[in-house]
Amino acid sequence: MPKAIEARTYEEALAWLRDHGFDVTEAPGTNGRVFLRKYNVSAAIQKTPEDGVKIFAYPGYLIGSEISKLINRGYQQFLKNSKTEVPATAEHLKALQSFAEELKVALGLPSLYNESLGTVSESYHYDRIQDRDKAPVARPKRPWEVAGKAVGAKAVAAKKGRA
């Protein structure tokens, strides 16, 4: 039987976050939006009209003063911001996971099994499936598609020469 999760109000969530070691900073020029920081990971939450709380900027490891996004390229995960992209280390991923799990508890959000096993990337970029959402004629040719045509043409020419 699943446990009932009790959503917290904005003020309850802020109190929980402060009590558990999060740095809470008011977002400049806004009312009801704060930045959170712990383990060198940051996120932003905001107050909803019903006095609830929702995530405004999802957790990301801080590179410089900018929140990065976790990108999965299939063979390696990367932390990417507007200026740089660096390989994600085990320490980065552990910090992201710890932060995300604590944030869910603070906000009264469910902790999903697949997310609690490890970090979940915001974006997945596997080279073999890239551009598959485009129409076949709009997709760029893959190296094996181009090479196959060249090899096929040479094979046909060679057969003609033998005959």
Buried (B, 14 or more C-beta within 10 A) or exposed (E): EEEEEEEBBBEBBBBBBEEEEBEBEEBEEEEBBBBBBBBEBBBBBBBEEEEBBEBBBBBBBBBEEEBBBBBBBEEEBBBBBEEEBEEBEEEBBEBBBBBBBBBBBBBBBEEEEEBEEEBBBBEEEEEEEBEEEEEEEEEEEEEEEEEEEEEEEEEEEEEEEEE
